[in-house]
């Protein structure tokens, strides 16, 4: 029997942000899209994909309590054990999830094209109308990456990994595809040639690259701008390449994430897609993370002395006692010092910082969240969860905590985040002792996320340190937790990130915001609906209006 859902193949899936959005479109309590195969090379992201796939194997409201016990487990090793128990107790759903989420590296010698093609063909099981989604690795195109290495190296295999995506289009002919990449793609050059131009040309005619295939041609649309005109071959034309850019904060995402997302439609599908609807106002950061439990930063080491020896920085550290009492004492001492500086003086009595009862946070905290005022309440919430997972803080150097506290107090008082020069003006002690500190290249190295607007882009760099993601609340004096980053990325609260905390951060930073993907999915579904009406096909679900998390 032919499945009446729209099949999806998800390439370079990461933790599943794109797939989550598409999987959240419902019609008559049935998912409109069905992920048949998601391919990811990172082991921890694959575990996350597999667990989420397992979640989707159950009907709305019928996810077993054992799944929530996994989310409520505070110890990572015990959680791994509970996941294995979960899969053992529900073998049918576990088998389907493992078949869907594939740990494989596209473009590598261990996974040749023949192996990939065989798996895709088996997953589609004869269905001709289907959707391809994914974002080929994009570090080589990123503006930061290019500034560090001086341009794009045409030998960097990541520049050409999109061609594996293209090859799959050429061989398997999806009805529609959605491809995501970084903003830097629009200005990237290899040997003086614009990368974006040849990517567009390749995607329009995949067989021009893979000449042994007989691929149909594709029309490439923007999801945020209407075409200026349609040429005589039916291709949409736009005034500027930047028309392909999606500025997420315009579409209810609490984050200034700007990404190129291309919508490809097979030439035989005579449908003009709609575009995303802009929100009336920006979703601000405080409205989506301000209702999470308040937690303090971890207290790590302090620097006793440092010197440069043969060009290498040598530091001597002292371990600090990481207790609530010691943290309060140090933070209040720092706060008193900062409030004595010019511009911070106040006639109000000094208000001491107090640690909340949630301390450092945890992999699970029982707590009533999100609040009824949260603009994405329906999207984030799951009544069965009764709390929040992945909400444990990092441990920081005392010197960094002083910078974090200064930054958040500065932002609170002056309604803007301080640049590095503002740190330097108030105290030389606030300046990091890195060689690049005064270079001007990283003027916002210590970046406070302002509460009353969308956050800056959450990237995979959040896994390395929290300097660019400082919480706006001085009383918490810390960087963002994984769950806060996940809220900014619009992952539902019942979406668990597997692996150690560094891996969790990395997964969140690499993802496409699911709520943005959900809005794109509605556009794509309408393309399928119109196409199938014209073709007289009736096996696709219609009228998606129900959210599922």
VEXNULUM-283114 format. One record per residue (C-alpha): residue number from 1; residue in one letter; x, y, z. Coordinates in nm, 2 decimals. Each point is the difference from the previous one (the first is absolute). Layout:
BEGIN
NODE   i aa     c1     c2     c3
NODE NUM  A      X      Y      Z
...
END
This chain:
BEGIN
NODE   i aa     c1     c2     c3
NODE   1  X   0.00   0.00   0.00
NODE   2  X   0.13   0.35  -0.09
NODE   3  X   0.06   0.22   0.31
NODE   4  X  -0.22   0.31  -0.02
NODE   5  X   0.26   0.21   0.18
NODE   6  X   0.27   0.21  -0.19
NODE   7  X   0.33  -0.19   0.04
NODE   8  X   0.31   0.19   0.10
NODE   9  X   0.37  -0.08  -0.04
NODE  10  X   0.20   0.22   0.24
NODE  11  X   0.37   0.05  -0.09
NODE  12  X   0.27   0.15   0.24
NODE  13  X  -0.28  -0.02   0.25
NODE  14  X   0.18   0.12   0.31
NODE  15  X  -0.23  -0.04   0.31
NODE  16  X  -0.30   0.03  -0.23
NODE  17  X  -0.12   0.36   0.00
NODE  18  X  -0.13   0.00  -0.36
NODE  19  X  -0.16  -0.34   0.05
NODE  20  X  -0.17   0.11   0.32
NODE  21  X  -0.16   0.29  -0.17
NODE  22  X  -0.14  -0.21  -0.28
NODE  23  X  -0.11  -0.28   0.23
NODE  24  X  -0.20   0.26   0.20
NODE  25  X  -0.25   0.06  -0.28
NODE  26  X  -0.32  -0.20   0.07
NODE  27  X  -0.33  -0.06  -0.18
NODE  28  X  -0.28  -0.17   0.18
NODE  29  X   0.24  -0.11   0.27
NODE  30  X   0.23  -0.17  -0.25
NODE  31  X   0.34   0.12  -0.10
NODE  32  X   0.01   0.14  -0.35
NODE  33  X   0.37  -0.07  -0.05
NODE  34  X   0.18  -0.33   0.09
NODE  35  X   0.38  -0.01   0.04
NODE  36  X   0.11  -0.32  -0.17
NODE  37  X   0.37   0.05   0.04
NODE  38  X   0.22   0.26   0.18
NODE  39  X   0.37  -0.02  -0.05
NODE  40  X   0.25   0.15   0.25
NODE  41  X   0.37  -0.07   0.06
NODE  42  X   0.03   0.12   0.36
NODE  43  X  -0.06  -0.27   0.26
NODE  44  X  -0.16   0.22   0.26
NODE  45  X  -0.23   0.18  -0.25
NODE  46  X  -0.09  -0.34  -0.14
NODE  47  X  -0.11  -0.12   0.35
NODE  48  X  -0.22   0.31   0.03
NODE  49  X  -0.15  -0.06  -0.34
NODE  50  X  -0.07  -0.37   0.09
NODE  51  X  -0.17   0.09   0.32
NODE  52  X  -0.21   0.27  -0.16
NODE  53  X  -0.10  -0.25  -0.28
NODE  54  X  -0.11  -0.24   0.27
NODE  55  X  -0.21   0.27   0.15
NODE  56  X  -0.18   0.06  -0.33
NODE  57  X  -0.09  -0.37  -0.04
NODE  58  X  -0.28   0.06   0.26
NODE  59  X  -0.33   0.18  -0.06
NODE  60  X  -0.06   0.34   0.15
NODE  61  X  -0.05  -0.04   0.38
NODE  62  X   0.11  -0.36   0.00
NODE  63  X   0.37   0.03   0.05
NODE  64  X   0.09  -0.25   0.28
NODE  65  X   0.09   0.12   0.35
NODE  66  X   0.33  -0.17  -0.04
NODE  67  X   0.10   0.26  -0.26
NODE  68  X  -0.05   0.28   0.26
NODE  69  X   0.19  -0.20   0.26
NODE  70  X   0.30   0.03  -0.24
NODE  71  X  -0.04   0.38  -0.01
NODE  72  X  -0.04   0.02   0.38
NODE  73  X   0.32  -0.19   0.07
NODE  74  X   0.27   0.23   0.13
NODE  75  X   0.31  -0.22  -0.04
NODE  76  X   0.12  -0.04  -0.36
NODE  77  X   0.13  -0.36   0.04
NODE  78  X  -0.33  -0.11   0.16
NODE  79  X  -0.19   0.18  -0.28
NODE  80  X   0.19  -0.20  -0.26
NODE  81  X  -0.10  -0.32   0.18
NODE  82  X  -0.37   0.11   0.02
NODE  83  X   0.00   0.07  -0.38
NODE  84  X   0.12  -0.36  -0.06
NODE  85  X  -0.27  -0.13   0.23
NODE  86  X  -0.26   0.22  -0.18
NODE  87  X   0.10  -0.15  -0.34
NODE  88  X  -0.01  -0.35   0.14
NODE  89  X  -0.35   0.05   0.14
NODE  90  X  -0.13   0.14  -0.33
NODE  91  X   0.18  -0.21  -0.26
NODE  92  X  -0.23   0.08  -0.30
NODE  93  X   0.03   0.38   0.05
NODE  94  X   0.37  -0.04   0.08
NODE  95  X   0.06  -0.20  -0.32
NODE  96  X  -0.17   0.26  -0.21
NODE  97  X   0.19   0.28   0.16
NODE  98  X   0.34  -0.17  -0.05
NODE  99  X  -0.10  -0.06  -0.37
NODE 100  X  -0.08   0.37  -0.04
NODE 101  X   0.30   0.15   0.17
NODE 102  X   0.32  -0.11  -0.18
NODE 103  X   0.35   0.07   0.14
NODE 104  X   0.19   0.06  -0.33
NODE 105  X   0.23   0.25  -0.16
NODE 106  X  -0.10   0.12  -0.34
NODE 107  X   0.29   0.04  -0.24
NODE 108  X   0.23  -0.23   0.19
NODE 109  X   0.18  -0.31  -0.12
NODE 110  X  -0.19  -0.21   0.26
NODE 111  X  -0.34   0.10  -0.15
NODE 112  X   0.03  -0.01  -0.38
NODE 113  X  -0.27   0.13  -0.22
NODE 114  X  -0.13  -0.34  -0.08
NODE 115  X  -0.06  -0.07   0.37
NODE 116  X  -0.17   0.33   0.05
NODE 117  X  -0.22  -0.04  -0.30
NODE 118  X  -0.11  -0.35   0.10
NODE 119  X  -0.10   0.12   0.35
NODE 120  X  -0.20   0.29  -0.15
NODE 121  X  -0.17  -0.22  -0.25
NODE 122  X  -0.10  -0.25   0.27
NODE 123  X  -0.13   0.28   0.22
NODE 124  X  -0.22   0.15  -0.27
NODE 125  X  -0.14  -0.34  -0.09
NODE 126  X  -0.12   0.10  -0.34
NODE 127  X  -0.15   0.33   0.09
NODE 128  X   0.07   0.25  -0.28
NODE 129  X  -0.12   0.32   0.17
NODE 130  X   0.22   0.09   0.29
NODE 131  X   0.20   0.27   0.17
NODE 132  X   0.37   0.04   0.05
NODE 133  X   0.12   0.23   0.28
NODE 134  X   0.34   0.09   0.15
NODE 135  X   0.29   0.24   0.04
NODE 136  X   0.34  -0.11  -0.14
NODE 137  X   0.28   0.09   0.25
NODE 138  X   0.06   0.37  -0.04
NODE 139  X   0.30   0.10   0.21
NODE 140  X   0.21   0.07  -0.31
NODE 141  X  -0.26   0.26  -0.12
NODE 142  X  -0.04   0.17   0.34
NODE 143  X   0.12   0.37   0.02
NODE 144  X   0.19  -0.07   0.32
NODE 145  X   0.17  -0.30  -0.14
NODE 146  X   0.11   0.18  -0.31
NODE 147  X   0.13   0.30   0.20
NODE 148  X   0.22  -0.24   0.20
NODE 149  X   0.15  -0.19  -0.29
NODE 150  X   0.01   0.29  -0.25
NODE 151  X  -0.26  -0.13  -0.24
NODE 152  X  -0.14  -0.33  -0.13
NODE 153  X   0.24  -0.28  -0.08
NODE 154  X  -0.13  -0.18  -0.31
NODE 155  X   0.16  -0.32   0.13
NODE 156  X  -0.23   0.01   0.31
NODE 157  X  -0.23  -0.30  -0.05
NODE 158  X  -0.28   0.19   0.19
NODE 159  X  -0.03   0.24  -0.30
NODE 160  X  -0.10  -0.29  -0.21
NODE 161  X  -0.20  -0.21   0.25
NODE 162  X  -0.31   0.16  -0.13
NODE 163  X   0.07  -0.20  -0.32
NODE 164  X  -0.09  -0.31   0.19
NODE 165  X  -0.34   0.16   0.07
NODE 166  X  -0.01   0.10  -0.37
NODE 167  X   0.09  -0.36  -0.11
NODE 168  X  -0.29  -0.14   0.20
NODE 169  X  -0.24   0.24  -0.17
NODE 170  X   0.15  -0.10  -0.34
NODE 171  X  -0.04  -0.37   0.07
NODE 172  X  -0.33  -0.02   0.20
NODE 173  X  -0.20   0.30  -0.13
NODE 174  X  -0.18   0.14   0.30
NODE 175  X  -0.32   0.18  -0.07
NODE 176  X   0.11   0.29   0.23
NODE 177  X   0.32   0.07   0.19
NODE 178  X   0.09   0.25   0.27
NODE 179  X   0.37   0.08   0.04
NODE 180  X   0.14   0.22   0.28
NODE 181  X   0.34   0.17   0.02
NODE 182  X   0.17   0.30   0.16
NODE 183  X  -0.03   0.36  -0.10
NODE 184  X   0.37   0.00  -0.11
NODE 185  X  -0.10  -0.22  -0.30
NODE 186  X  -0.13   0.31  -0.17
NODE 187  X   0.34   0.17  -0.01
NODE 188  X   0.23  -0.30  -0.01
NODE 189  X   0.25  -0.03  -0.29
NODE 190  X   0.22  -0.28  -0.13
NODE 191  X   0.27   0.10  -0.25
NODE 192  X  -0.19   0.32  -0.07
NODE 193  X  -0.33  -0.17  -0.07
NODE 194  X  -0.31   0.06   0.20
NODE 195  X  -0.09  -0.32   0.19
NODE 196  X  -0.37   0.08   0.02
NODE 197  X  -0.03   0.04  -0.38
NODE 198  X   0.13  -0.34  -0.07
NODE 199  X  -0.20  -0.16   0.28
NODE 200  X  -0.32   0.15  -0.15
NODE 201  X   0.09  -0.11  -0.35
NODE 202  X   0.09  -0.35   0.12
NODE 203  X  -0.32  -0.04   0.20
NODE 204  X  -0.21   0.12  -0.30
NODE 205  X   0.16  -0.27  -0.22
NODE 206  X   0.15  -0.28   0.21
NODE 207  X   0.09  -0.21  -0.31
NODE 208  X   0.23   0.28  -0.12
NODE 209  X   0.23  -0.11   0.28
NODE 210  X  -0.09  -0.37   0.02
NODE 211  X  -0.01  -0.07  -0.37
NODE 212  X  -0.07  -0.37   0.03
NODE 213  X  -0.34   0.08   0.17
NODE 214  X  -0.33   0.09  -0.17
NODE 215  X  -0.12   0.25   0.25
NODE 216  X  -0.29   0.24  -0.04
NODE 217  X   0.08   0.37   0.03
NODE 218  X  -0.11   0.20   0.31
NODE 219  X  -0.13   0.35   0.07
NODE 220  X   0.17   0.16   0.30
NODE 221  X  -0.22   0.23   0.21
NODE 222  X   0.06   0.23   0.29
NODE 223  X  -0.21  -0.06   0.31
NODE 224  X   0.01   0.36   0.11
NODE 225  X  -0.04   0.21  -0.32
NODE 226  X  -0.23  -0.02  -0.30
NODE 227  X   0.18  -0.03  -0.34
NODE 228  X   0.03   0.32  -0.20
NODE 229  X  -0.10  -0.20  -0.31
NODE 230  X  -0.01  -0.35  -0.15
NODE 231  X   0.23  -0.05  -0.30
NODE 232  X  -0.11  -0.18  -0.32
NODE 233  X   0.13  -0.33   0.14
NODE 234  X  -0.22   0.03   0.30
NODE 235  X   0.28   0.09   0.24
NODE 236  X  -0.07   0.26   0.27
NODE 237  X   0.24   0.30  -0.01
NODE 238  X   0.08   0.23   0.29
NODE 239  X   0.13   0.35   0.02
NODE 240  X   0.29  -0.09   0.23
NODE 241  X   0.16  -0.32   0.14
NODE 242  X  -0.09   0.13   0.35
NODE 243  X  -0.36  -0.07  -0.08
NODE 244  X   0.08  -0.37   0.07
NODE 245  X   0.10   0.10   0.36
NODE 246  X  -0.23  -0.08   0.29
NODE 247  X   0.03   0.24   0.30
NODE 248  X  -0.15  -0.23   0.26
NODE 249  X  -0.10   0.28   0.25
NODE 250  X  -0.25   0.12  -0.26
NODE 251  X  -0.18  -0.33   0.02
NODE 252  X  -0.07  -0.03   0.38
NODE 253  X   0.34  -0.17   0.08
NODE 254  X   0.16   0.16   0.31
NODE 255  X   0.34   0.02  -0.18
NODE 256  X   0.17   0.22  -0.26
NODE 257  X   0.10  -0.31  -0.20
NODE 258  X   0.05   0.08  -0.37
NODE 259  X   0.02  -0.30  -0.23
NODE 260  X  -0.03  -0.08  -0.37
NODE 261  X  -0.28  -0.25  -0.05
NODE 262  X  -0.09  -0.11  -0.35
NODE 263  X  -0.32  -0.16  -0.11
NODE 264  X   0.04  -0.22  -0.31
NODE 265  X  -0.30  -0.12  -0.19
NODE 266  X   0.02  -0.26  -0.28
NODE 267  X  -0.08   0.14  -0.34
NODE 268  X  -0.31  -0.21  -0.05
NODE 269  X  -0.16   0.14   0.31
NODE 270  X  -0.19   0.31  -0.13
NODE 271  X  -0.05   0.17   0.34
NODE 272  X   0.11   0.35   0.11
NODE 273  X   0.08  -0.03   0.37
NODE 274  X  -0.10   0.26   0.26
NODE 275  X   0.26   0.17   0.23
NODE 276  X   0.03   0.02   0.37
NODE 277  X  -0.22   0.25   0.19
NODE 278  X   0.18   0.26   0.20
NODE 279  X  -0.09   0.04   0.37
NODE 280  X  -0.15   0.32   0.12
NODE 281  X   0.28   0.04   0.26
NODE 282  X   0.33  -0.16   0.09
NODE 283  X  -0.01  -0.28   0.26
NODE 284  X   0.23   0.12   0.28
NODE 285  X   0.24  -0.21   0.20
NODE 286  X  -0.14   0.05   0.34
NODE 287  X  -0.35  -0.11  -0.11
NODE 288  X   0.13  -0.35  -0.09
NODE 289  X   0.27  -0.07   0.26
NODE 290  X  -0.10   0.23   0.29
NODE 291  X  -0.25  -0.27   0.13
NODE 292  X   0.28  -0.26   0.05
NODE 293  X   0.13  -0.08   0.35
NODE 294  X   0.27   0.25   0.12
NODE 295  X   0.34  -0.17   0.05
NODE 296  X   0.35   0.12   0.08
NODE 297  X   0.32  -0.06  -0.18
NODE 298  X   0.26  -0.25   0.11
NODE 299  X   0.30   0.13   0.19
NODE 300  X   0.32  -0.14  -0.15
NODE 301  X   0.35   0.14   0.02
NODE 302  X   0.16   0.35   0.04
NODE 303  X   0.32   0.12  -0.17
NODE 304  X   0.28   0.06   0.25
NODE 305  X   0.25   0.12  -0.26
NODE 306  X   0.07  -0.02  -0.37
NODE 307  X   0.30   0.07  -0.23
NODE 308  X   0.10  -0.05  -0.36
NODE 309  X   0.28  -0.25  -0.06
NODE 310  X   0.13  -0.04  -0.36
NODE 311  X  -0.33   0.14  -0.13
NODE 312  X  -0.21  -0.24   0.21
NODE 313  X  -0.22   0.12   0.28
NODE 314  X   0.08  -0.18   0.33
NODE 315  X  -0.25   0.04   0.29
NODE 316  X   0.00  -0.12   0.35
NODE 317  X  -0.35  -0.08   0.14
NODE 318  X  -0.16  -0.05   0.34
NODE 319  X  -0.29  -0.23   0.05
NODE 320  X  -0.31   0.17   0.16
NODE 321  X  -0.25  -0.17   0.23
NODE 322  X  -0.31  -0.03  -0.20
NODE 323  X  -0.27   0.05   0.26
NODE 324  X  -0.30   0.23   0.01
NODE 325  X   0.15   0.19   0.29
NODE 326  X   0.33   0.06  -0.16
NODE 327  X  -0.17   0.09  -0.33
NODE 328  X  -0.22   0.26   0.17
NODE 329  X   0.29   0.15   0.18
NODE 330  X   0.22   0.04  -0.31
NODE 331  X  -0.29   0.13  -0.22
NODE 332  X  -0.11   0.25   0.26
NODE 333  X   0.36   0.12   0.05
NODE 334  X   0.03   0.05  -0.38
NODE 335  X  -0.34   0.17  -0.02
NODE 336  X   0.10   0.25   0.28
NODE 337  X   0.32   0.08  -0.19
NODE 338  X  -0.18   0.05  -0.34
NODE 339  X  -0.27   0.22   0.16
NODE 340  X   0.27   0.23   0.14
NODE 341  X   0.13   0.08  -0.35
NODE 342  X  -0.09   0.32  -0.18
NODE 343  X  -0.34  -0.03  -0.17
NODE 344  X  -0.12  -0.28   0.22
NODE 345  X  -0.05   0.20   0.32
NODE 346  X  -0.35  -0.03   0.15
NODE 347  X  -0.18   0.16   0.30
NODE 348  X  -0.20  -0.32   0.04
NODE 349  X   0.12  -0.24   0.28
NODE 350  X   0.22  -0.29  -0.11
NODE 351  X  -0.20  -0.31  -0.09
NODE 352  X   0.19  -0.32   0.06
NODE 353  X   0.00  -0.28  -0.25
NODE 354  X  -0.16  -0.32   0.14
NODE 355  X   0.03  -0.35  -0.15
NODE 356  X  -0.33  -0.15  -0.09
NODE 357  X  -0.11  -0.34   0.14
NODE 358  X   0.09  -0.15  -0.34
NODE 359  X   0.37   0.07   0.04
NODE 360  X   0.20  -0.11  -0.30
NODE 361  X  -0.30  -0.14  -0.18
NODE 362  X  -0.03  -0.36  -0.11
NODE 363  X  -0.06  -0.23  -0.30
NODE 364  X  -0.36   0.01   0.13
NODE 365  X  -0.17   0.24   0.23
NODE 366  X  -0.37  -0.04   0.11
NODE 367  X  -0.15   0.34  -0.08
NODE 368  X  -0.31   0.16  -0.15
NODE 369  X   0.11   0.14  -0.34
NODE 370  X  -0.06   0.14  -0.25
NODE 371  X  -0.22   0.27   0.14
NODE 372  X  -0.34   0.10  -0.15
NODE 373  X   0.16   0.32  -0.12
NODE 374  X   0.27  -0.17  -0.21
NODE 375  X  -0.08   0.08  -0.36
NODE 376  X   0.10  -0.35  -0.11
NODE 377  X  -0.18  -0.17   0.29
NODE 378  X  -0.19  -0.25  -0.22
NODE 379  X   0.32  -0.09  -0.19
NODE 380  X   0.23  -0.05   0.30
NODE 381  X  -0.23  -0.16   0.25
NODE 382  X  -0.07  -0.36   0.09
NODE 383  X  -0.22  -0.06   0.31
NODE 384  X   0.15  -0.35   0.05
NODE 385  X   0.35   0.14   0.05
NODE 386  X  -0.08   0.21   0.31
NODE 387  X   0.34   0.17  -0.01
NODE 388  X   0.30   0.08  -0.21
NODE 389  X   0.30  -0.21  -0.12
NODE 390  X   0.35   0.10  -0.12
NODE 391  X   0.00   0.30   0.24
NODE 392  X   0.33  -0.03   0.18
NODE 393  X   0.26   0.28   0.01
NODE 394  X   0.36   0.02  -0.10
NODE 395  X   0.29   0.05   0.24
NODE 396  X   0.19   0.33  -0.07
NODE 397  X   0.32   0.17   0.10
NODE 398  X  -0.05   0.26   0.27
NODE 399  X   0.15   0.26  -0.24
NODE 400  X  -0.26  -0.09  -0.26
NODE 401  X  -0.28   0.03   0.26
NODE 402  X   0.12   0.35   0.07
NODE 403  X  -0.03   0.08  -0.37
NODE 404  X  -0.35  -0.17  -0.02
NODE 405  X  -0.12   0.20   0.31
NODE 406  X   0.13   0.32  -0.14
NODE 407  X  -0.15  -0.07  -0.34
NODE 408  X  -0.35  -0.08   0.14
NODE 409  X   0.00   0.30   0.24
NODE 410  X   0.12   0.22  -0.28
NODE 411  X  -0.28  -0.12  -0.23
NODE 412  X  -0.25   0.04   0.27
NODE 413  X   0.10   0.36   0.07
NODE 414  X   0.09   0.13  -0.35
NODE 415  X  -0.25  -0.22  -0.21
NODE 416  X   0.27  -0.13  -0.23
NODE 417  X   0.27  -0.26   0.03
NODE 418  X   0.35   0.12   0.06
NODE 419  X   0.27  -0.03  -0.26
NODE 420  X   0.35  -0.10   0.10
NODE 421  X   0.11   0.36   0.01
NODE 422  X  -0.27   0.06   0.26
NODE 423  X   0.16  -0.27   0.21
NODE 424  X   0.34   0.16  -0.04
NODE 425  X  -0.12   0.35   0.09
NODE 426  X  -0.15  -0.12   0.34
NODE 427  X   0.29  -0.23   0.10
NODE 428  X   0.31  -0.15  -0.15
NODE 429  X  -0.08  -0.31   0.21
NODE 430  X  -0.30  -0.06  -0.22
NODE 431  X   0.22  -0.04  -0.31
NODE 432  X   0.08  -0.36  -0.09
NODE 433  X   0.38  -0.06  -0.02
NODE 434  X  -0.02  -0.14  -0.36
NODE 435  X   0.22   0.14  -0.27
NODE 436  X  -0.30   0.07  -0.22
NODE 437  X  -0.19   0.19   0.28
NODE 438  X   0.09   0.35  -0.13
NODE 439  X   0.01  -0.10  -0.37
NODE 440  X  -0.35   0.13  -0.06
NODE 441  X  -0.10  -0.32  -0.17
NODE 442  X  -0.21  -0.12   0.29
NODE 443  X  -0.15   0.32   0.14
NODE 444  X  -0.31  -0.19   0.13
NODE 445  X   0.19  -0.30   0.13
NODE 446  X  -0.19   0.02   0.33
NODE 447  X  -0.35   0.05  -0.12
NODE 448  X  -0.30   0.04   0.22
NODE 449  X  -0.32  -0.12  -0.15
NODE 450  X  -0.25   0.28   0.03
NODE 451  X  -0.34  -0.09   0.15
NODE 452  X  -0.23   0.22  -0.20
NODE 453  X   0.09  -0.11  -0.35
NODE 454  X   0.09  -0.32  -0.19
NODE 455  X   0.32  -0.17   0.10
NODE 456  X   0.31  -0.01  -0.23
NODE 457  X   0.06  -0.31  -0.21
NODE 458  X   0.05  -0.31   0.21
NODE 459  X   0.29  -0.18  -0.17
NODE 460  X   0.20  -0.32   0.07
NODE 461  X   0.27   0.23   0.16
NODE 462  X  -0.22   0.01   0.31
NODE 463  X   0.14  -0.35   0.07
NODE 464  X   0.35   0.15   0.05
NODE 465  X  -0.08   0.28   0.25
NODE 466  X  -0.29   0.22   0.11
NODE 467  X   0.16   0.34  -0.05
NODE 468  X  -0.22   0.10  -0.29
NODE 469  X  -0.31  -0.13   0.17
NODE 470  X  -0.01   0.18   0.34
NODE 471  X  -0.34  -0.01   0.18
NODE 472  X  -0.15   0.35   0.05
NODE 473  X  -0.09  -0.07   0.37
NODE 474  X   0.29   0.12   0.22
NODE 475  X  -0.13  -0.21   0.29
NODE 476  X   0.07  -0.32  -0.20
NODE 477  X   0.34   0.12  -0.13
NODE 478  X   0.06  -0.26  -0.26
NODE 479  X  -0.02  -0.11  -0.36
NODE 480  X  -0.31  -0.17  -0.14
NODE 481  X  -0.08  -0.36   0.07
NODE 482  X  -0.07  -0.25  -0.27
NODE 483  X  -0.38   0.02   0.06
NODE 484  X   0.01   0.38  -0.03
NODE 485  X   0.19  -0.03  -0.33
NODE 486  X  -0.25  -0.26  -0.11
NODE 487  X  -0.29   0.23   0.08
NODE 488  X   0.17   0.27  -0.21
NODE 489  X   0.02  -0.25  -0.28
NODE 490  X  -0.37  -0.09   0.07
NODE 491  X   0.05  -0.37   0.09
NODE 492  X  -0.30  -0.13   0.20
NODE 493  X   0.07  -0.06   0.36
NODE 494  X  -0.05  -0.37  -0.04
NODE 495  X   0.28  -0.02  -0.25
NODE 496  X   0.30  -0.16   0.18
NODE 497  X   0.35   0.06  -0.11
NODE 498  X   0.22  -0.31   0.06
NODE 499  X   0.36  -0.03   0.09
NODE 500  X   0.22   0.22   0.23
NODE 501  X  -0.08   0.36   0.04
NODE 502  X   0.26   0.13  -0.25
NODE 503  X  -0.15  -0.23  -0.26
NODE 504  X  -0.35   0.12   0.09
NODE 505  X   0.11   0.37  -0.06
NODE 506  X   0.16  -0.10  -0.33
NODE 507  X  -0.32  -0.17  -0.12
NODE 508  X  -0.22   0.30   0.09
NODE 509  X   0.23   0.24  -0.17
NODE 510  X   0.01  -0.19  -0.33
NODE 511  X  -0.38  -0.04  -0.03
NODE 512  X  -0.26   0.17  -0.21
NODE 513  X  -0.27   0.16   0.23
NODE 514  X  -0.28  -0.25   0.00
NODE 515  X  -0.27   0.26   0.02
NODE 516  X   0.14   0.17  -0.32
NODE 517  X   0.01  -0.35  -0.16
NODE 518  X  -0.36  -0.05   0.10
NODE 519  X  -0.10   0.32  -0.19
NODE 520  X   0.19  -0.11  -0.30
NODE 521  X  -0.16  -0.34   0.02
NODE 522  X  -0.35   0.16  -0.03
NODE 523  X   0.11   0.16  -0.33
NODE 524  X   0.15  -0.33  -0.13
NODE 525  X  -0.32  -0.19   0.10
NODE 526  X  -0.21   0.25  -0.20
NODE 527  X   0.23  -0.06  -0.30
NODE 528  X  -0.07  -0.37   0.02
NODE 529  X  -0.38   0.06   0.05
NODE 530  X  -0.02   0.22  -0.31
NODE 531  X   0.21  -0.24  -0.20
NODE 532  X  -0.20  -0.30   0.10
NODE 533  X  -0.33   0.17  -0.07
NODE 534  X   0.12   0.09  -0.35
NODE 535  X   0.13  -0.36  -0.05
NODE 536  X  -0.32  -0.15   0.14
NODE 537  X   0.19  -0.17   0.28
NODE 538  X  -0.18  -0.01   0.34
NODE 539  X   0.24  -0.18   0.23
NODE 540  X   0.15   0.31   0.16
NODE 541  X  -0.14   0.15   0.33
NODE 542  X  -0.15   0.35  -0.03
NODE 543  X  -0.06   0.30   0.22
NODE 544  X   0.28  -0.02   0.27
NODE 545  X  -0.10   0.20   0.31
NODE 546  X   0.09  -0.22   0.29
NODE 547  X   0.34   0.02   0.18
NODE 548  X   0.17  -0.30   0.15
NODE 549  X   0.31   0.00   0.22
END
